[in-house]
Amino acid sequence: MHSYEGSRAVVVGGSIGGLTSALLLRELGFTVDVFERTPEELDHRGGGIVLQPITMKWFDGRSSRKIEQLSTHSSRLRYLGANNEVLHDEPAEWRYTSWGTVYRALLADFGRDHYFLGEHCAGFSQDDDHVEVRFVSGRVESADLVVFADGISSTARRRMFPDLTRQYSGYVGWRGTVREDQVSRETYAALDDGLNYALAPNTHIVIYQIPGWDGELAPGARLLNYVWYRNVPDGPELQELTTNTLGFEAPVSVHPGGVQQRYVDEVRRSAQELLPPAPAEVVVTTEQPYVQVVFDTRIPGMIDGRVAIVGDAAFAARPHAAAGTAKAADDAWNLYEHLGAAGGDIPTALKQWEPGQLELGNQLIDRVSVMGRRSQFDNTWRADDTTLRFGLYGPGV
């Protein structure tokens, strides 16, 4: 591995993808600074994460924490019928965590001395040797390499591809979490130790157990995490749903506490009408459900000179393969490998890194688009169809 001692990297975006990138760049010898737009640490944001192997790779000997300390585990894939009867059951080993649990662990590994909050990137420019990054605060930073991991509203994506638009899927994901000790014994038993699905015409829900708000792993203190996919036509109906309680449209996600009460009331009523009793109870018990708009975003390129775009800033994929966080990790690890093998030539390393990541991103979006169509519109999703399994590189992989 080539050492980049004396070189500087800037990472724009301090979420999971950004922190993974920063940690790996630091291992190559870069001095790394991370700039996050939000003014406070991102703890307790987001819901559950299915842990793909690439997502867990940092915690295999490099982290101060082991993945077993950060995650729950289930051993069954289970489909529930209308009365909680088990329609399908098969062995399936998966680990899960919460967004906040992984974030806290990665930030602890990186440290806070080079992690800067409240810095929103406004733009960048570059010459052959350096990139200048400008922030709305007036801060200007110069670096040999800049990695944008700033999510679906990425400054770099908008700068490089101003006409690129998100493609709405035709449905949203209602999301939420409930502590296990807040549901009945029957519901706990029906959902325990499982990756649980329930299907209905033009909709489906998936539920699994994740660590508690502060990382608790004990039964009862864990959270039941779910995503319930519901069709919503594009246009006025979607715009009204995604207008938050302050009157602002939130086209990507309406955060917990921001969803209009009439929609919360409706989703609770519909859960009791459409879902089996166990998942219905979880939805109804959720104090502050929130809405994630489901869409696809492809990007035709992930580099510009000494600038790279990773994770959701590049490809935003529907959650059906549980691979969004894994894709960000794969981008970071492959960037690490290409930079390490490039002998210090950063632009060449990025050019060699880009094609494989573009191919992976496009393949992922192709696959999850089919999965979404089958579940939400065609009603051809089947419990025994192994092509519908989680996985970044393919079903089950």
N, C-alpha and C positions, 0 to 999 in steps of 0.2 A: 504494500500500500504506500503510495506517495504521501509524504507529509506536506501539509500546507502551512507550516509554521511561518508566521510573519504575514499571512494573508488574512483578510477580514471578510466575513460573510454577514449579511443582514437578512433576517427572516421577518417577513411582514405577515403577521397573524400568529397569535400565541395560543391557538387551540391544540388539539391532539396532533394533527398533521404537522403544524408548525414546530411544536416542541420535539417531535420525533426527528424532524429534519435537523433542527438545531443541535440536538444531542449527537447525531451522527456526524454532522459537519465538524463539531468540536472534537470528535474522536479522530478526524483526519488532520487536526492541528489548527484549523481556522479559529480565530477569535470571532465569536458569534454573539450578536446582539439580536434580541427578539422584540418586535414592536407590535403591541396589541391595541386595537382601536378603542376597546371598552375601557372605562375608567376604573373598573374594579375587577378583581380576579374572577375567572369564569366558573368558579365552584358552584355546584348545585344547578347547573344548566343542563338541558338535554335529558333524554331518557336512557333506555337500555341500549347496550351494544352486545351483539353476538361476537365472540372473540374468535376470529379466524387465526390460523397459525402465524401469519405474517404480522398480525397485530400484537401477538404475544412475544415476538422474537426479541424485542428490546429487554424484556423481563427474564430472558434466559441467560443469566450470568452478568448482564451489564448494569442492571438496575439494583438499587438498594432494597427493592421489594421483589418478592416472588409472586407469580401470577396467582398461585393458590391463595395468597393473602388478599387478593383484590377481586376475586370473582366467585360466583356461584357455579353450580354444575347440575346438569340433568342428564339422564341416561335413556330417555324415551322420546320418540316422536309420536304424538297422540292427536287424533281427530275426534272431537266430541259431537254427538248427535243432539237432537232437539231437547232431550231430557237428561243430558249429561252422560248418556251411554257412550261407551267407547266404540267408535266405528272403525278405527284403524289404530294399530299400535305396533311399533317396531323399535329395535334398539337404535339409539342415536346419541352419541356422546357429544355434548356441547358445553362450552363454558360461556358465561355471560358476566358482564359488569355494567356499571353505570358510567355515563359520560364523566360525571364529576369524580368518580373514584380513580379512573385512569388519568384524568387531568391532574389531580392532586399528586399522584405518584410521579408523573413525568416532570411536573414543575419542581417537585422536591429534588429530583435527580439533576435538573438543569440549574436550579438555584434562582434567586431573585436579583442578584447583582447586575445581571445583563438582560433583565426582563422588564420592559418598560410599558406601562399602562397609559391609556388615554392618548395614544399617538395614532391618528388616522392618516394613512398615506394618501397624498393628493396626486402624486405623479412621480415620474422618474425620467431620466435621460442618461445616456452613456456615450463613452468613446471606446476606443480599442482596449483600454486598460482598466477602466473603472466605471461603476454605475453610481449616479447621484440619485438619492431617494429623498423626496421632499414631503414634509408632513404639514398638516393644517396648523399645527402649533407654531410653525416657523422653523422647526428643527430641520436640518439638512444633514444627511449622512452619506458618506462615500464608502464603497465596498468593492472588493474584487468579484464578489458573487452575491446576487440577491435572489432569494427564494420567496415567492409569493404563495402563502398558504392561508389567504385571507377569505376563503369561503366563497359562497355562491354570488356574492356581490363584489367580487375581486376587482380591485383597482387595475391590476395588470391586464386582466381579461378585457375589461372595458376599454382600456387604452390600446391594446393590441387588436381587438376585434370589436369595434364600436357598434357594428350592426348585428352582433350575435344576440339571439333571443332565446329565452327558455321555452320549451315545448310542454305545455300543460297536458297532463295525462287524461284528464276528465274526471279525476277523483282526488279526494283529500284523505289524509290519515288523521283520525282522532286519536290522540295519544294521552297517556296518563299513567300514574302509579298509585298503588294502594299498599299500605303495610299489611303483611299477611295476618296480623292479629286483629285487623279491622273487618275481616270477612268471616263467614260462617265456617264451621268445621267441614261441612259438606263441600263447600267451594274450595277450601284449602286442599282437601283430599283429592278432589277431581283434578286439580292443576299441579299438584306437587310433583317434583322430579320429572317435569315434562316440558318439551317444546310443544305447546298446545295450539291447535287450530280449530276453528269452527267456520263452516261454509254456509252461505245462504245465497239465494239468487242475487247476482250482481253485487256481492259484498263478501268480505271475509275478515276475520280477526285472528291475530296471533298473540299469545300470552306466554311469558316465561318469568322466572324469578331472577332478580338482580340484587346486588348489595343494597343495604339501607342507605339513608341519606348521608350518614357519616361513615359508610363503608361496612356496616354491620353484616355479618354472615350467619348469625344465629337464626334458626327457624323462629318465625314470629316477628323478628325485627327486619327481615328482608322485605323487599318490595315486589309486588306483582306488577310487571310492566307490560303494557299492551299497545298495539297499533290496530285500530279498526278502520278499514278502508271503505269509504262511502262515496258514491258517485255524486258529483255536483257539476251541472252544466257550466261551461265557461260563459263569461259575460256578467250581467247584473247580479245573478244569483250568487256566483262566486265572489264578486266584489262586495256584496252585502255581508256574506259570511265572514270575509276576511277584513272587515272594518272593525277595529277594536273598540273597547269601551270609551276610549278618549276621542273617537271619531276619526282616527287615522287608518287608512288602508294599509294592511300588512300583507303584501302579496306573496311572501315566502312562508311565514309562520306567525300565527297569533299566539302569543306567549301565555303561559298559565296566569290566570287572573284577568286576561285581556279579552276573552271571548264573551260576546254578548250573552246575557243570562237566558234569553229566549232560545238560543241555539243549544246551550247547555241543557236546558229543560227538555228540548226536543230530542237530543241524543240519548238522554236517560230513558225517556219513554220508548224510543225506538229500540233501545237495547233489550228492554223487557219483551218487546213484541217479536224481535227478529233473532235474538241470540239464545243459546242454551242458558240455563239458569246460572251456571258458574261464571262464564264471562260476562253475562248481563249484570250479575251482582258486582263484579269488579268495576264495570263502567259506571254503574249507578252510584257506587260508593266513592268514586273519585271526587275529591273536593274541588280541584281546579283542572278539568280536562283542557287540553289545548289542541290547536289545529295546525297540521303541517300540510302545506300545499304540495302535491306530488307532481313532479315534472322531470323532464330529462334535459340536460345541457351537455352538448358536445362542443369540443373546441378543435379547430383545425391545426393548431400548433401549440406547443407548450414551452417554447423557448424564444428568446430574442436576445442574441448576443450573449451577455453574461447574466441574463435573467431567466429563471425557470418558474413555472407555475405548477403546483402540485395539489392533489386532493380535490375537494369540491370546487376549488377555484378554477380547476380545469374541467373535469367531468363530474357532473352531479347526477347520480343514478338513483332510480326508485329503490326503496328499501327491500324489495322482495328477495334479493340474494344476500341480504345482510352484509354487504360488502363495501359500503361507503368508507368507513374508517379503515378497512383493510386496504382499499385502493390507495388511500393517502399514505399508509405505511409502506406499501409496495413502491410507490413513487419515491419515497425517501430512501429506502434501502437500495433500490437500483441506482439512484443518484449517487449514493455513497460508494457503491461498487465502481461505477464508471469514473467518478472523480479519482478514486484511489488508483485506478489502472491507467489514468491519462497522463501521468508524469508531470502534472502541474498545468497542463493546457486546459483551462476551464471551458472556453468556447467549444473546443473539439469534444470534450467530455459530454457537454450538454447536447451537441448534435448527435452523438452516438447513443445517448440515453433516450432521446425523444421518440424515435420510431416505435420501440417496444411498448412504451407507455401509452402512446396514441392507440396502438392496436388493442392493448388490454382494455382501455377505456371504452372504445367503440364496441368491442365484443361484449363487455358487461352491459352496456346500455341496450344493445340488441336483445340480449337474453332477458333482462328484466322487463323490457317493453312487451315481450311475448307473454311473460308470466302475468303481468298486469292485465293484458287484454283477456287472457283466459279466465282470470278470476273475476274481473269486474264487468265484462261485457259478453264474452262468449259462453260463460258458465261451463267450461270444459276442464277446469282444475280438478284433478283426481288425487285422492290421498295416496294411492299406490304408484303414482307417476314419479319416478326417481329424477326426471329432468327438472322437477320443481324444487329441488333441494337447495339449501343455502350453499354459497361458495363464491369466492372471488374469481377463480380461474375456470370454473365450470361447476356443474351440480355436484355438491359434496366435496369439492376440492378447494 
